[in-house]
Amino acid sequence: MVMRIVAIVAVLLLGVSSVGAQSSRIPGDRGDIVVTPIVHASVQIEYDGTVVHVDPWSAGDLSQARPADLILVTDDPGHHLDPVAIEQLRKDRAPVVLTATAHERYTDGIVLANGERGTFAGIEVEAVAAYDMTPGQPWHPKGEANGYVVTLGGKRLFFSGVGECVPEIQALSDIDVAFMPMNLPVDRMRPRPVAECVKTFSPDIVFLYHYDNGYAGWLQNPDRSQPNSDTQDTLRAFEEALAGQNIEFRDGNWYPPITGQ
């Protein structure tokens, strides 16, 4: 049975979530793995005193974010690769794992290519290809972006990055928690295709993220009109498409309501 857990979030003046207000817990070998959505594709993971940040973005509220023992960067656009956020969160000499294209903009990091793996800050990390297969020039060419499988607390967590349901994702196994994009309003990875993709590797828990590009665009340029995004219908469509699977859907609420400027 699909379960949906909707977190309660604090709403700041600019509508950016407060770290710690919406954390989700997953049992690990030595205590809980704590998942804290920040905004869009940015997430903080804590376990047994170790903190991992994926795609930290300073457009979100990082005031309560924990210093990072490891930072993972999936792609090179600013909402994935933000040197300001990295420098704000990175502990002294903490590894920053990224792609070759991201390394061109942030050189103090370790390049991990699609299919490569390594151990960083005592954490096993595997890079999974993230790219588009839709005909025409790809927005995310193969080889330029990563998803990551992170082994922490005896659990395998998959952060897909941004792309489509490529064979490398479908071939995943033993994934406990998955973070999957619905790249809306871009016509890639809409609710049903995302649900069908998740079914191919059957994680125990799935979070959706990177699903409101209008909101993310407004964060990058608040002088624009505030987005009138209503993602609840698309979240429900995903949940309905996943019905009947033994996969728990958790809505981290990556986009709290905007209350003013």
C-alpha positions as CSV (number, residue, x, y, z in Angstrom):
1,M,0.0,0.0,0.0
2,V,1.3,3.4,-0.9
3,M,1.6,5.7,2.0
4,R,2.0,9.4,1.8
5,I,3.7,11.4,4.5
6,V,3.2,15.1,4.2
7,A,5.6,17.1,6.3
8,I,4.6,20.3,8.0
9,V,6.9,23.1,7.0
10,A,7.8,26.5,8.4
11,V,7.3,29.3,5.9
12,L,9.8,32.1,5.8
13,L,9.3,35.6,4.4
14,L,10.4,34.5,0.9
15,G,8.8,31.2,1.1
16,V,11.9,29.1,1.5
17,S,11.8,26.1,3.9
18,S,13.5,26.0,7.2
19,V,15.9,23.2,7.6
20,G,14.8,20.8,10.4
21,A,11.1,21.5,10.1
22,Q,10.3,18.7,7.7
23,S,12.8,15.9,8.5
24,S,11.9,12.3,7.8
25,R,13.4,9.3,9.6
26,I,14.5,5.9,8.2
27,P,15.8,3.2,10.6
28,G,19.5,2.5,10.0
29,D,21.9,0.0,11.6
30,R,22.9,2.4,14.5
31,G,19.9,4.8,14.7
32,D,17.9,6.7,12.3
33,I,18.9,8.2,8.9
34,V,17.4,11.7,8.9
35,V,16.4,13.1,5.6
36,T,15.8,16.8,5.5
37,P,14.6,18.4,2.2
38,I,15.9,21.9,1.7
39,V,14.5,23.1,-1.6
40,H,14.1,21.7,-5.2
41,A,17.0,19.2,-5.5
42,S,18.8,20.1,-2.3
43,V,18.7,17.6,0.6
44,Q,20.6,17.0,3.8
45,I,21.2,13.5,5.1
46,E,22.3,12.7,8.7
47,Y,23.4,9.4,10.2
48,D,25.4,8.6,13.3
49,G,27.1,11.9,13.4
50,T,27.8,12.1,9.6
51,V,26.2,14.7,7.4
52,V,25.9,14.5,3.6
53,H,24.5,17.3,1.4
54,V,23.3,16.7,-2.1
55,D,23.2,19.7,-4.5
56,P,23.3,22.3,-1.7
57,W,21.7,25.5,-2.9
58,S,21.9,28.9,-1.2
59,A,18.5,29.9,-2.5
60,G,17.1,27.6,0.3
61,D,17.4,28.4,4.0
62,L,20.7,27.0,5.1
63,S,20.8,28.7,8.5
64,Q,20.1,25.5,10.4
65,A,21.9,23.2,8.0
66,R,24.6,21.0,9.5
67,P,28.2,21.2,8.3
68,A,28.9,18.6,5.7
69,D,31.3,15.7,5.9
70,L,30.5,14.9,2.3
71,I,29.0,17.0,-0.5
72,L,27.6,15.4,-3.8
73,V,26.9,17.5,-6.9
74,T,24.8,15.9,-9.6
75,D,25.1,18.5,-12.4
76,D,26.5,21.9,-13.3
77,P,23.6,24.4,-13.4
78,G,23.4,26.8,-10.5
79,H,20.6,25.0,-8.6
80,H,22.8,21.9,-8.5
81,L,26.3,23.4,-8.3
82,D,26.4,26.4,-6.0
83,P,29.9,27.2,-4.8
84,V,28.5,29.7,-2.2
85,A,26.5,27.0,-0.6
86,I,29.4,24.5,-0.8
87,E,31.8,26.9,0.9
88,Q,29.1,27.7,3.6
89,L,28.5,24.0,4.5
90,R,31.7,22.2,3.8
91,K,33.8,21.1,6.7
92,D,37.5,21.6,6.4
93,R,38.8,19.3,3.7
94,A,35.5,17.5,3.4
95,P,35.3,15.8,-0.1
96,V,33.1,17.3,-2.8
97,V,32.2,14.7,-5.4
98,L,31.0,16.0,-8.7
99,T,31.0,15.6,-12.5
100,A,33.7,16.7,-15.0
101,T,31.5,19.5,-16.3
102,A,30.8,20.7,-12.7
103,H,34.6,20.5,-12.0
104,E,35.2,23.1,-14.7
105,R,33.3,25.6,-12.4
106,Y,34.4,24.3,-9.1
107,T,37.9,22.8,-9.2
108,D,38.3,21.9,-5.5
109,G,36.4,18.6,-5.9
110,I,36.7,15.0,-6.9
111,V,35.4,13.9,-10.3
112,L,33.4,10.7,-10.4
113,A,32.3,9.6,-13.9
114,N,29.2,7.6,-14.7
115,G,29.7,4.0,-13.4
116,E,32.6,4.8,-11.1
117,R,32.5,4.3,-7.4
118,G,34.6,5.3,-4.4
119,T,34.6,5.8,-0.7
120,F,34.6,9.3,0.6
121,A,34.5,10.3,4.3
122,G,34.0,6.6,5.0
123,I,30.8,6.5,2.8
124,E,30.5,4.3,-0.3
125,V,29.3,6.3,-3.3
126,E,28.5,5.0,-6.8
127,A,27.9,7.4,-9.8
128,V,24.9,6.4,-11.9
129,A,24.4,7.9,-15.4
130,A,21.7,10.7,-15.6
131,Y,20.7,11.8,-19.0
132,D,17.8,12.3,-21.5
133,M,16.7,9.9,-24.1
134,T,14.0,12.0,-25.7
135,P,14.7,12.5,-29.5
136,G,16.3,15.8,-30.4
137,Q,19.2,17.6,-28.7
138,P,19.3,16.4,-25.1
139,W,19.1,18.8,-22.3
140,H,21.2,16.4,-20.3
141,P,23.6,14.6,-22.6
142,K,25.0,11.3,-21.5
143,G,28.1,11.5,-19.4
144,E,27.6,15.1,-18.1
145,A,25.5,14.4,-15.0
146,N,25.4,11.9,-12.2
147,G,22.9,10.2,-10.0
148,Y,24.4,8.7,-6.9
149,V,23.9,5.6,-4.8
150,V,25.0,6.2,-1.3
151,T,25.4,3.4,1.3
152,L,24.7,4.7,4.8
153,G,23.5,3.0,7.9
154,G,23.1,-0.3,6.0
155,K,20.7,1.4,3.6
156,R,21.2,2.2,-0.1
157,L,20.0,5.7,-1.0
158,F,19.6,6.6,-4.7
159,F,19.6,10.3,-5.7
160,S,18.7,10.3,-9.4
161,G,19.8,13.8,-10.3
162,V,17.9,15.0,-13.4
163,G,17.3,12.9,-16.5
164,E,15.0,10.2,-17.8
165,C,14.4,6.6,-16.9
166,V,17.6,5.4,-18.5
167,P,18.7,1.7,-18.5
168,E,21.3,2.4,-15.8
169,I,18.5,3.4,-13.4
170,Q,16.3,0.5,-14.4
171,A,19.2,-1.9,-13.6
172,L,19.5,-0.7,-10.0
173,S,18.9,-3.3,-7.3
174,D,18.6,-3.3,-3.5
175,I,17.7,0.4,-3.3
176,D,16.0,1.2,0.0
177,V,15.3,4.9,-0.6
178,A,15.0,6.7,-3.9
179,F,14.8,10.4,-4.7
180,M,13.3,10.9,-8.2
181,P,12.6,14.0,-10.3
182,M,9.4,15.1,-11.9
183,N,11.0,17.7,-14.2
184,L,7.8,19.9,-14.5
185,P,6.7,21.8,-16.4
186,V,9.3,20.4,-18.8
187,D,7.6,17.5,-20.7
188,R,10.0,14.9,-19.3
189,M,9.4,12.4,-16.5
190,R,5.8,13.3,-15.8
191,P,4.0,11.5,-13.0
192,R,3.1,8.3,-14.7
193,P,6.5,7.7,-16.3
194,V,8.2,8.5,-13.0
195,A,6.0,5.9,-11.3
196,E,6.7,3.3,-13.9
197,C,10.4,4.0,-13.6
198,V,10.3,3.5,-9.8
199,K,8.5,0.2,-10.3
200,T,11.5,-1.1,-12.3
201,F,13.8,-1.1,-9.3
202,S,11.2,-1.1,-6.4
203,P,12.7,0.9,-3.6
204,D,11.1,0.6,-0.2
205,I,10.6,4.4,0.0
206,V,10.4,7.1,-2.7
207,F,10.7,10.8,-2.4
208,L,9.9,13.1,-5.4
209,Y,12.0,16.2,-5.8
210,H,13.0,18.7,-8.6
211,Y,9.3,18.9,-9.6
212,D,8.5,22.7,-9.7
213,N,10.8,24.5,-12.0
214,G,8.6,27.6,-11.9
215,Y,9.2,27.9,-8.2
216,A,13.0,27.3,-8.6
217,G,13.1,29.9,-11.3
218,W,11.5,32.4,-9.0
219,L,14.0,31.7,-6.3
220,Q,16.8,32.5,-8.8
221,N,15.1,35.7,-9.8
222,P,12.6,37.0,-7.1
223,D,12.0,40.1,-9.2
224,R,9.8,38.0,-11.5
225,S,6.2,37.5,-10.7
226,Q,5.6,34.9,-8.0
227,P,4.9,31.5,-9.5
228,N,1.3,30.2,-9.3
229,S,2.4,26.6,-9.0
230,D,-0.1,23.9,-7.9
231,T,1.8,20.7,-7.8
232,Q,-0.7,18.8,-5.7
233,D,-2.5,17.3,-8.7
234,T,0.7,16.0,-10.1
235,L,1.8,14.5,-6.8
236,R,-1.6,12.8,-6.5
237,A,-1.2,11.5,-10.1
238,F,2.1,10.0,-9.2
239,E,0.7,8.4,-6.1
240,E,-2.2,6.9,-8.0
241,A,0.1,5.6,-10.7
242,L,2.2,3.9,-7.9
243,A,-0.9,2.3,-6.3
244,G,-0.7,-1.4,-5.6
245,Q,3.0,-1.4,-5.1
246,N,4.7,-2.1,-1.8
247,I,6.5,1.3,-2.1
248,E,6.0,4.1,0.4
249,F,5.7,7.5,-1.0
250,R,6.9,10.4,1.2
251,D,6.2,14.0,0.2
252,G,9.0,16.0,1.6
253,N,7.3,19.3,0.5
254,W,10.3,20.9,-1.2
255,Y,8.3,24.0,-2.1
256,P,6.5,25.6,0.8
257,P,3.8,28.3,0.1
258,I,5.0,31.7,-0.8
259,T,3.5,34.2,1.7
260,G,5.1,37.5,0.6
261,Q,8.3,39.2,-0.5
